[in-house]
């Protein structure tokens, strides 16, 4: 059985220490998100949504303006900044004690987002889509989430071919962690990238072997919430995929996940509490 471990994050000089897995609540500033976009929300409604997430147990809010679902159309860094900066600024003003992550692969957006109030960068490309990203993050002195993605959001489902899935992803993280460390990034989280250049069977294989990444001694983030591996396997819609999400979150926690990136905070928090109680008695 995988085990989560105590970890700390230095968010712009504010040290956060965690003794059990935590939740990152998803705030989508995209008009074409596959589930519940927040771009057109009134400010009050957005604040209510964020407030509920925090009350339900979210430790971090993750704001993204670039849709990365399979086949999505990429937008420019300027357009992305126009989506996320107002949301980040609004959230930071109203919830200054809650760390905000910006979900971007553009270094320009990462820099402007941190100036607007973000204190973490979540990059689906692991620094491979923008050569300036690693030096920018190092200069900002914020935690960095490296995700594994084969190809780009536009091509990833056409290139989901591996000789050895878990070994290739492990090798990717070893190289990326070394490169990030050399660039001067100190707080690193890894995300194996469920659904990003992986077929549904590959996603389940990856989940089954998630504990293999514990050897890297970095917090592992699992992004499984309402993804197609759940709703296509069950023959339902993303709107009906909450129960399936909770099942896979539970498996991820048992296999060593330290962060869950979710749409539905309260059920994920219940999964963490129950799994932690189970581990305590099983140890």
N, C-alpha and C positions, 0 to 999 in steps of 0.2 A: 504493500500500500504506500502511495506517495505521501509525503508530509510537507505541509507548508512550514515556513520558517520565519522567524522575526526578521524584519527588515526596516530600514529607515530611508527616507528621501529628503534631500536638502532642496527645498523649493525656494529659491532666491533668498537664502539665508535663514529660512524658517525650517527647522528640523522636525520632520514628522516621523514618528516611530510606530510600527504596527506589530502587534503580537499575534494576530490572526488574519486570515484572508480579508480583503476589503473589496468594496464595490465602486466601480466607476459608472456613473449614470450618463447615458447617451443623450445629448442635446443636438438634434440634427437641424442645421441651418441650411437645408437643401430642399428645393421644391419637388425633387423626384426621389426622395428617400424611399426605400422599399417599405418602411414602416414609420408612420407618424412623424412627418417632417414638421419642424417648428418655425420655419423661416417666416411664415406669414402670421404667426401668432401675434396678438396684441402684447404689448410689454407686460401688462398685468397678468395675462394668462401665462406668459413665459416665466415670469417670476413665481407664480403659483406652482407651475410644473417643477421648477428647480427647487423651490422651498419644500415641496412634498418629497422630492427625491432625497434631499438632505435629512429631512425628518425621518424618512423611512430607513436611513442608514448609509446613504452614499457618502463615501469619503472624498471622492473626486468627481467633478463634472467634466465631461469630454465634449467639446464643441467642434463640429466639423461642417464645412461648407462645400466640400467636394464629394459628390456621390462616387463611391468606389464599388458599387454593385457591378456584377458582370455585364459588360457591354455598355456601361455608362459613358457619357460624353464628357471628356475632360474640359474644365473651364480654366481661364487664365488665373495667374496668381492675383492679379488686381481684382478680378471678379470675385474670387474666393475671399480675399480680404474684405471686400465690401459686404459679404455675407456674415463673416464670423466676428469681425472687430466690434461692431455695435453690440452683438450678443455678449461677447466676452466682457466688454466694458460695463454693460448693464449688470451682468451677474457679479462681477468683481465689486462693483459699488455696493450692491445689496447684500452680498454674502462674502465679505472680505476674509473670513476665516476658512473658507472652503477652497482648496486648490482647484484651479481650472486647467485642464489639458486642452491643447489645440491639436486637432486631428488634421495634419497637413503634411504633404511631401515637398512643399515649396519653402525654401529657407527665408525668402522675403516675408511670407505670411507668418512663419514661426517667429521671426524677429519682431514684427509689428504686433503680433498677438501677445507676446510676453510684455512688451511695453504697455499694452492695453490692459494687462492684468492676469494673463495666463502665467502659470509657473511650471509647466511641463509640456513636452512636445511628443506627440504620438504620430509616428511616421510609418505608413503602411509599406513604404519601400525600403525601410532600413537604411536610408541615406543613399540609395542607388539611383534615384530619379533626379536628384539635384546635388551636384558635386559640392556645392557650398554648404550643404545642410550641417555636416558634422562640425565644421569650424564655427558656424554660427551658433549651434547649440552649446558648444564648448565655451564660447565667449559669453553666452547668456547665463551660464552656470545653472542650468535647470536639468532635471531628470529627462531621460530620453527613452522612449519605447521603440524598440526595434521589432518590426514585424517581418515575417517571411512571406514574400509573395513571388510567385514565379510569373514572369512577364509583367504586364501592366493590367489595370482593370479592363482595358479594351481587349486584351489578348489572352488573359490568364486562363480562361477555360479551354482554350485551344492548345495550350502548352502544358497541360497537367500530366506530364509523363516523367516518371522517375524510375531509376534502376533500383534504388533502395530509399524509400520516402524519408524515413526517420533519420537515417545516416546522412542523407544529403542536407536535410534541414539542420541537423546538429552541426555539420561542417560549416554551413552558412553562418550559424550563430557564433561559432568559434572565431571565424574570420572577422565578422562584423564587430564582435565584442573587442577583439584585439585592435581593430582599426579605430573604433570609438575611443578606447582607452588611450591610444597613442595621440588622438586628436585633443584629448584633455577632458573627455566626458567621464564623470565619476559615477553617477547614479544611472544604472542601466536596467531596464525591464525588458524581458523578451516575450514575444507574442508569436506563436507558431502559425498564425494566419489561417484559421479555419475558414474554408470557402474561397480562399485566394489562391487560385491556381491548383486546386485540389478537387477531385471528384468526390461524390458522396461516400463511396467506399473508402477512399483515401482519408477523408475527414474522420471517419470512425476508427480507422487504423491509427491515425495520429492521436486521437483521444485515448485510445487503448494504451498507447505507448508514451503518453505525456510525461510520465515519471522519468523517462530517459533524459529529459532536459534538466532534471534536478542536479545533474552532474556539473552544470555550468555555474551553480551557486548564484543565480540571479532570480529575482522574483519572476514567476511565470504568469502572464495574463492570458485568459481565455475569452475569446469573443465568439460566443455561440448563440447569443440571444436571437431567437426568431429567424434563424438562417434556414436556407433551403434544405440543408441536410435533415432538418427537423420536419418542415412542413411538406416537403416532397415525399419523404419516407412515410409520413402518416397520411398523405393524400388530403391535406387541409390547406388553408390559407395562412399567411403570416399572422393575421389577426387572431387566429385560433391556436397559435403555437406557444402559448405561455406554459402550459403543462409540460410539453416536450422540452422547452428551454430549461425548466427547472430540473428535469431528469438529467439532461446533459451537464448542467451546472454541477449537480451533485457528483456525477462521475468525475468531472474535471477536478473538483475539490479533493476527492478521494485519491486522485492521481497527482496531486501536488500543486495545483493552481493556487496562486497567492492573490490574484486579482480577477474579478469577474467584470467584464464590460457588458452592461445590460440596459435594456429598455425598462424593465419592471423591477424596481429596487426592492420593494418589500418581500416578494417571494424569494428573491436571491438571498436576501438577508436571513430569511428563515432557513434556507438551505445551509448557509454558513454556520448558523447557530447549532443546527442539528448535527451537521458533520463534525463540528468541533466537539460537541458532547459525545458523539460516538467515538471519535478518536481518543478522547480522554479516557473513556472506559476500556477501550481496546488496547491501550498502551500498557 
